[in-house]
Amino acid sequence: MPLPERAARGLVVGKFCPLHLGHERLIDFAATRCQQLLVIGWSQPGFTGYSAARRERWLRARFPQATVVVLDDARLAALCTQHGLPARALPQDSDDEQVQRDFTAWLCLNLFGGPVQAVYTGEDYGDGFAQALATHFGTPVRHERLERTRDVGQASGTQLRADPHAHRHSLSAEVYADYVQRVAFMGGESTGKTTLARVLAERLGTSWVPEYGRTLWEAQGGELQPGDLLRVAMTQPRHEDEAARRAHRWLFCDTTPLVTLGYSDWMFGTAPEALRQAALRPYDLLFLCAPDIPFDQDGTRVGEAFRAQQHAWYVHELQARGVEYVLLEGGLETRIARVRHELAKLTDSRFSVAA
């Protein structure tokens, strides 16, 4: 059967708490059937940790060609003010479907450029939704339904909110990465950071991120210039973001941009403001490796005195910045046991509060 003529404007509406592959298939379906796609999201009262900003960020990243707006009451009020309209509140999730349909029509007419000619859903309710919109617009609105045959095994929003890690197959890698908790190791020379990151990743079946500064240092024959430290501080987080898409539950990071800031000061006596800002990068859990294990001089390290200097600087900087950290002491297995203990205590802070 030939496809219907592409609508000038099409509409997809959802909560996207979270954005999952079922939603993505529907939006892809819609995008092929209209010239301009409008995606609107809201949920009231919503779910803790699923802020409008976060859901909009997911949608914009996955569908950059669509017009995407995810609303909360504050965002809606700002849009009303921008358009010279009285403020109004979002409907509640528990409101009658007609209230939701009337509100959607009002949004299109008053805030989002006027009528649409098609709506896209994966449900039977779409016929009534299209008819209600047509009544408000005074122009036809057709409903195109996506058959859900490919959604067998797709986890529901409720299941994903309860345990996204158990149902990661239902999320794109980009969205799932937002659930991965970043666990970082700091410490002076020869304090076991790399070994900890690598071994923990192996034992817990996830990914780890090597120290890019070391990679660059080796590539340049042991020579680094002041600008190289900023390059390291910018590149390391990008490597973390890439690795998070392959990780499961945790991502172990060998070093942080704060360590790079330290090296910039030690090596060159200064650091650009961009590097100082990069050093503020937060982690879900931060471990500081104590210099209480034998020093291994591999020919690239300065020495034990410098290691002690580094440790003192890290302690001072972390305390001055009010950054929480866990001190790791003892041998490898003792340290691993402490890390696993802290991981067991760690709640998913990214989704325990609205962000």
C-alpha positions as a Python dict, from the first residue, in 0.01 Angstrom:
ca = {
    (1, 'M'): (0, 0, 0),
    (2, 'P'): (148, 340, -93),
    (3, 'L'): (220, 586, 183),
    (4, 'P'): (-24, 874, 225),
    (5, 'E'): (94, 1214, 108),
    (6, 'R'): (326, 1365, 366),
    (7, 'A'): (151, 1605, 600),
    (8, 'A'): (290, 1957, 624),
    (9, 'R'): (303, 1932, 1004),
    (10, 'G'): (274, 1625, 1222),
    (11, 'L'): (251, 1573, 1597),
    (12, 'V'): (369, 1320, 1853),
    (13, 'V'): (279, 1364, 2220),
    (14, 'G'): (414, 1167, 2517),
    (15, 'K'): (555, 1170, 2867),
    (16, 'F'): (895, 1021, 2772),
    (17, 'C'): (970, 915, 3131),
    (18, 'P'): (1212, 789, 3006),
    (19, 'L'): (1249, 813, 2630),
    (20, 'H'): (1263, 448, 2522),
    (21, 'L'): (1297, 263, 2194),
    (22, 'G'): (921, 227, 2157),
    (23, 'H'): (894, 606, 2162),
    (24, 'E'): (1183, 633, 1920),
    (25, 'R'): (1024, 398, 1669),
    (26, 'L'): (706, 606, 1679),
    (27, 'I'): (896, 933, 1628),
    (28, 'D'): (1097, 781, 1341),
    (29, 'F'): (771, 661, 1188),
    (30, 'A'): (621, 1008, 1220),
    (31, 'A'): (927, 1183, 1079),
    (32, 'T'): (899, 991, 751),
    (33, 'R'): (535, 1092, 709),
    (34, 'C'): (543, 1468, 757),
    (35, 'Q'): (751, 1761, 642),
    (36, 'Q'): (781, 1914, 989),
    (37, 'L'): (746, 1709, 1307),
    (38, 'L'): (643, 1861, 1640),
    (39, 'V'): (714, 1652, 1952),
    (40, 'I'): (553, 1773, 2274),
    (41, 'G'): (606, 1616, 2615),
    (42, 'W'): (471, 1673, 2963),
    (43, 'S'): (386, 1479, 3275),
    (44, 'Q'): (213, 1628, 3576),
    (45, 'P'): (294, 1577, 3858),
    (46, 'G'): (570, 1385, 3683),
    (47, 'F'): (831, 1147, 3819),
    (48, 'T'): (1128, 1225, 4038),
    (49, 'G'): (1444, 1252, 3836),
    (50, 'Y'): (1272, 1298, 3501),
    (51, 'S'): (1281, 1673, 3465),
    (52, 'A'): (1155, 1848, 3155),
    (53, 'A'): (1510, 1960, 3077),
    (54, 'R'): (1648, 1607, 3088),
    (55, 'R'): (1373, 1460, 2871),
    (56, 'E'): (1403, 1745, 2621),
    (57, 'R'): (1779, 1691, 2607),
    (58, 'W'): (1725, 1322, 2523),
    (59, 'L'): (1474, 1402, 2251),
    (60, 'R'): (1683, 1677, 2094),
    (61, 'A'): (1989, 1453, 2089),
    (62, 'R'): (1804, 1166, 1926),
    (63, 'F'): (1584, 1374, 1691),
    (64, 'P'): (1768, 1694, 1603),
    (65, 'Q'): (1550, 1762, 1297),
    (66, 'A'): (1224, 1767, 1496),
    (67, 'T'): (1079, 2060, 1687),
    (68, 'V'): (1091, 1937, 2046),
    (69, 'V'): (935, 2096, 2354),
    (70, 'V'): (902, 1927, 2694),
    (71, 'L'): (701, 2125, 2943),
    (72, 'D'): (672, 2175, 3315),
    (73, 'D'): (470, 2451, 3481),
    (74, 'A'): (763, 2694, 3489),
    (75, 'R'): (845, 2639, 3121),
    (76, 'L'): (480, 2673, 3026),
    (77, 'A'): (449, 2998, 3222),
    (78, 'A'): (757, 3138, 3048),
    (79, 'L'): (615, 3051, 2705),
    (80, 'C'): (282, 3212, 2794),
    (81, 'T'): (462, 3530, 2899),
    (82, 'Q'): (669, 3525, 2580),
    (83, 'H'): (350, 3509, 2373),
    (84, 'G'): (163, 3766, 2582),
    (85, 'L'): (-82, 3512, 2720),
    (86, 'P'): (-211, 3459, 3074),
    (87, 'A'): (-27, 3187, 3261),
    (88, 'R'): (-192, 2848, 3285),
    (89, 'A'): (-103, 2516, 3443),
    (90, 'L'): (-39, 2181, 3283),
    (91, 'P'): (-323, 1930, 3307),
    (92, 'Q'): (-277, 1649, 3556),
    (93, 'D'): (-194, 1301, 3430),
    (94, 'S'): (-515, 1185, 3596),
    (95, 'D'): (-733, 1435, 3407),
    (96, 'D'): (-991, 1316, 3156),
    (97, 'E'): (-850, 1251, 2808),
    (98, 'Q'): (-1066, 1531, 2668),
    (99, 'V'): (-886, 1777, 2897),
    (100, 'Q'): (-555, 1652, 2760),
    (101, 'R'): (-677, 1682, 2401),
    (102, 'D'): (-813, 2033, 2453),
    (103, 'F'): (-484, 2138, 2608),
    (104, 'T'): (-283, 1992, 2320),
    (105, 'A'): (-493, 2185, 2071),
    (106, 'W'): (-446, 2505, 2273),
    (107, 'L'): (-69, 2452, 2273),
    (108, 'C'): (-59, 2408, 1896),
    (109, 'L'): (-279, 2710, 1825),
    (110, 'N'): (-127, 2951, 2077),
    (111, 'L'): (236, 2847, 2128),
    (112, 'F'): (355, 2613, 1856),
    (113, 'G'): (271, 2759, 1519),
    (114, 'G'): (-88, 2657, 1456),
    (115, 'P'): (-271, 2342, 1345),
    (116, 'V'): (-112, 2012, 1257),
    (117, 'Q'): (-245, 1791, 981),
    (118, 'A'): (-156, 1453, 1129),
    (119, 'V'): (-100, 1286, 1465),
    (120, 'Y'): (99, 968, 1514),
    (121, 'T'): (38, 712, 1786),
    (122, 'G'): (70, 342, 1850),
    (123, 'E'): (-274, 315, 2010),
    (124, 'D'): (-644, 308, 1921),
    (125, 'Y'): (-704, 635, 2105),
    (126, 'G'): (-536, 820, 1818),
    (127, 'D'): (-856, 832, 1612),
    (128, 'G'): (-1042, 1022, 1883),
    (129, 'F'): (-737, 1241, 1946),
    (130, 'A'): (-721, 1342, 1579),
    (131, 'Q'): (-1094, 1416, 1571),
    (132, 'A'): (-1073, 1635, 1881),
    (133, 'L'): (-786, 1833, 1733),
    (134, 'A'): (-973, 1874, 1405),
    (135, 'T'): (-1271, 2017, 1593),
    (136, 'H'): (-1048, 2281, 1757),
    (137, 'F'): (-856, 2362, 1439),
    (138, 'G'): (-1148, 2366, 1201),
    (139, 'T'): (-934, 2169, 955),
    (140, 'P'): (-888, 1795, 901),
    (141, 'V'): (-638, 1600, 1112),
    (142, 'R'): (-562, 1242, 1024),
    (143, 'H'): (-435, 971, 1257),
    (144, 'E'): (-159, 740, 1141),
    (145, 'R'): (-99, 446, 1369),
    (146, 'L'): (228, 259, 1408),
    (147, 'E'): (174, -112, 1446),
    (148, 'R'): (355, -228, 1758),
    (149, 'T'): (475, -563, 1623),
    (150, 'R'): (838, -460, 1679),
    (151, 'D'): (770, -360, 2038),
    (152, 'V'): (746, -716, 2170),
    (153, 'G'): (970, -728, 2475),
    (154, 'Q'): (982, -349, 2506),
    (155, 'A'): (989, -254, 2875),
    (156, 'S'): (726, -9, 2995),
    (157, 'G'): (806, 328, 3147),
    (158, 'T'): (717, 187, 3489),
    (159, 'Q'): (963, -101, 3449),
    (160, 'L'): (1237, 129, 3324),
    (161, 'R'): (1194, 373, 3610),
    (162, 'A'): (1214, 85, 3857),
    (163, 'D'): (1531, -69, 3711),
    (164, 'P'): (1675, 79, 3392),
    (165, 'H'): (1978, -150, 3413),
    (166, 'A'): (1769, -466, 3393),
    (167, 'H'): (1589, -332, 3085),
    (168, 'R'): (1866, -146, 2907),
    (169, 'H'): (1777, -328, 2583),
    (170, 'S'): (1472, -101, 2573),
    (171, 'L'): (1681, 219, 2574),
    (172, 'S'): (1912, 369, 2317),
    (173, 'A'): (2278, 369, 2420),
    (174, 'E'): (2267, 748, 2439),
    (175, 'V'): (1976, 750, 2684),
    (176, 'Y'): (2105, 458, 2888),
    (177, 'A'): (2438, 637, 2933),
    (178, 'D'): (2254, 891, 3145),
    (179, 'Y'): (2187, 618, 3401),
    (180, 'V'): (2550, 504, 3417),
    (181, 'Q'): (2722, 627, 3730),
    (182, 'R'): (3069, 774, 3690),
    (183, 'V'): (3316, 641, 3947),
    (184, 'A'): (3654, 817, 3942),
    (185, 'F'): (3994, 749, 4096),
    (186, 'M'): (4244, 1017, 4193),
    (187, 'G'): (4585, 984, 4347),
    (188, 'G'): (4951, 1054, 4307),
    (189, 'E'): (5197, 859, 4098),
    (190, 'S'): (5198, 484, 4159),
    (191, 'T'): (4890, 468, 4382),
    (192, 'G'): (4704, 203, 4182),
    (193, 'K'): (4442, 413, 4001),
    (194, 'T'): (4475, 240, 3666),
    (195, 'T'): (4481, -109, 3814),
    (196, 'L'): (4170, -37, 4022),
    (197, 'A'): (3975, 102, 3728),
    (198, 'R'): (4070, -187, 3501),
    (199, 'V'): (4017, -470, 3751),
    (200, 'L'): (3686, -337, 3879),
    (201, 'A'): (3557, -298, 3525),
    (202, 'E'): (3658, -655, 3446),
    (203, 'R'): (3498, -799, 3760),
    (204, 'L'): (3176, -600, 3729),
    (205, 'G'): (3134, -647, 3355),
    (206, 'T'): (3151, -285, 3254),
    (207, 'S'): (3384, -30, 3094),
    (208, 'W'): (3667, 186, 3217),
    (209, 'V'): (3839, 496, 3079),
    (210, 'P'): (4221, 508, 3068),
    (211, 'E'): (4409, 826, 3148),
    (212, 'Y'): (4430, 1025, 2826),
    (213, 'G'): (4711, 1240, 2963),
    (214, 'R'): (4934, 933, 2980),
    (215, 'T'): (4838, 834, 2626),
    (216, 'L'): (4921, 1181, 2493),
    (217, 'W'): (5244, 1198, 2692),
    (218, 'E'): (5363, 870, 2541),
    (219, 'A'): (5255, 974, 2189),
    (220, 'Q'): (5460, 1294, 2220),
    (221, 'G'): (5771, 1126, 2351),
    (222, 'G'): (5732, 1248, 2707),
    (223, 'E'): (5693, 1614, 2609),
    (224, 'L'): (5385, 1818, 2701),
    (225, 'Q'): (5323, 2188, 2642),
    (226, 'P'): (5090, 2410, 2849),
    (227, 'G'): (4814, 2384, 2589),
    (228, 'D'): (4832, 2006, 2602),
    (229, 'L'): (4697, 2003, 2957),
    (230, 'L'): (4380, 2184, 2851),
    (231, 'R'): (4349, 1938, 2562),
    (232, 'V'): (4373, 1652, 2811),
    (233, 'A'): (4108, 1807, 3037),
    (234, 'M'): (3871, 1852, 2743),
    (235, 'T'): (3935, 1510, 2589),
    (236, 'Q'): (3909, 1295, 2903),
    (237, 'P'): (3539, 1376, 2963),
    (238, 'R'): (3459, 1308, 2597),
    (239, 'H'): (3617, 965, 2632),
    (240, 'E'): (3404, 911, 2943),
    (241, 'D'): (3086, 1006, 2759),
    (242, 'E'): (3170, 768, 2475),
    (243, 'A'): (3254, 482, 2714),
    (244, 'A'): (2932, 537, 2912),
    (245, 'R'): (2736, 421, 2607),
    (246, 'R'): (2909, 82, 2632),
    (247, 'A'): (2908, 58, 3012),
    (248, 'H'): (2672, -125, 3241),
    (249, 'R'): (2559, 46, 3561),
    (250, 'W'): (2901, 195, 3642),
    (251, 'L'): (3186, 355, 3449),
    (252, 'F'): (3528, 353, 3614),
    (253, 'C'): (3744, 655, 3533),
    (254, 'D'): (4120, 655, 3574),
    (255, 'T'): (4180, 1021, 3672),
    (256, 'T'): (3972, 1340, 3657),
    (257, 'P'): (4026, 1691, 3516),
    (258, 'L'): (4118, 1804, 3869),
    (259, 'V'): (4427, 1583, 3842),
    (260, 'T'): (4510, 1752, 3511),
    (261, 'L'): (4479, 2092, 3679),
    (262, 'G'): (4731, 1979, 3937),
    (263, 'Y'): (4979, 1877, 3670),
    (264, 'S'): (4936, 2210, 3492),
    (265, 'D'): (5027, 2395, 3810),
    (266, 'W'): (5318, 2161, 3893),
    (267, 'M'): (5464, 2156, 3544),
    (268, 'F'): (5405, 2512, 3428),
    (269, 'G'): (5304, 2710, 3737),
    (270, 'T'): (4978, 2822, 3582),
    (271, 'A'): (4654, 2702, 3425),
    (272, 'P'): (4403, 2868, 3191),
    (273, 'E'): (4058, 2950, 3325),
    (274, 'A'): (3902, 2690, 3094),
    (275, 'L'): (4109, 2421, 3264),
    (276, 'R'): (4009, 2547, 3609),
    (277, 'Q'): (3645, 2527, 3503),
    (278, 'A'): (3695, 2176, 3362),
    (279, 'A'): (3835, 2070, 3700),
    (280, 'L'): (3491, 2127, 3852),
    (281, 'R'): (3351, 1823, 3669),
    (282, 'P'): (3147, 1616, 3918),
    (283, 'Y'): (3142, 1240, 3962),
    (284, 'D'): (2887, 1015, 4128),
    (285, 'L'): (3157, 862, 4346),
    (286, 'L'): (3515, 977, 4391),
    (287, 'F'): (3801, 776, 4542),
    (288, 'L'): (4137, 916, 4648),
    (289, 'C'): (4410, 654, 4647),
    (290, 'A'): (4647, 691, 4942),
    (291, 'P'): (5026, 678, 4884),
    (292, 'D'): (5064, 385, 5125),
    (293, 'I'): (5163, 116, 4875),
    (294, 'P'): (5520, 56, 4750),
    (295, 'F'): (5632, 312, 4494),
    (296, 'D'): (5702, 160, 4153),
    (297, 'Q'): (5952, 363, 3955),
    (298, 'D'): (5880, 263, 3597),
    (299, 'G'): (6113, 522, 3451),
    (300, 'T'): (5839, 779, 3384),
    (301, 'R'): (5760, 890, 3739),
    (302, 'V'): (5913, 1170, 3945),
    (303, 'G'): (5945, 997, 4281),
    (304, 'E'): (5797, 929, 4623),
    (305, 'A'): (5842, 1284, 4751),
    (306, 'F'): (5640, 1418, 4457),
    (307, 'R'): (5375, 1151, 4517),
    (308, 'A'): (5335, 1273, 4874),
    (309, 'Q'): (5315, 1634, 4749),
    (310, 'Q'): (5043, 1535, 4503),
    (311, 'H'): (4840, 1360, 4771),
    (312, 'A'): (4854, 1660, 5002),
    (313, 'W'): (4741, 1888, 4718),
    (314, 'Y'): (4447, 1663, 4631),
    (315, 'V'): (4332, 1648, 4992),
    (316, 'H'): (4354, 2026, 5023),
    (317, 'E'): (4172, 2093, 4693),
    (318, 'L'): (3892, 1846, 4758),
    (319, 'Q'): (3830, 1976, 5107),
    (320, 'A'): (3847, 2340, 4994),
    (321, 'R'): (3595, 2268, 4720),
    (322, 'G'): (3365, 2073, 4951),
    (323, 'V'): (3388, 1765, 4729),
    (324, 'E'): (3306, 1437, 4901),
    (325, 'Y'): (3554, 1155, 4848),
    (326, 'V'): (3648, 817, 4991),
    (327, 'L'): (4010, 752, 5090),
    (328, 'L'): (4137, 414, 4971),
    (329, 'E'): (4415, 256, 5174),
    (330, 'G'): (4582, -86, 5189),
    (331, 'G'): (4647, -347, 4925),
    (332, 'L'): (4459, -402, 4602),
    (333, 'E'): (4198, -645, 4733),
    (334, 'T'): (4134, -428, 5039),
    (335, 'R'): (4078, -130, 4815),
    (336, 'I'): (3854, -325, 4580),
    (337, 'A'): (3644, -444, 4873),
    (338, 'R'): (3603, -85, 4992),
    (339, 'V'): (3501, 33, 4646),
    (340, 'R'): (3242, -243, 4615),
    (341, 'H'): (3108, -157, 4959),
    (342, 'E'): (3063, 206, 4854),
    (343, 'L'): (2902, 105, 4526),
    (344, 'A'): (2649, -105, 4715),
    (345, 'K'): (2557, 201, 4921),
    (346, 'L'): (2533, 432, 4626),
    (347, 'T'): (2185, 526, 4517),
    (348, 'D'): (2125, 644, 4165),
    (349, 'S'): (2175, 1010, 4243),
    (350, 'R'): (2107, 1112, 3885),
    (351, 'F'): (1746, 1000, 3922),
    (352, 'S'): (1680, 1039, 4295),
    (353, 'V'): (1615, 1411, 4248),
    (354, 'A'): (1481, 1613, 3958),
    (355, 'A'): (1760, 1727, 3732),
}
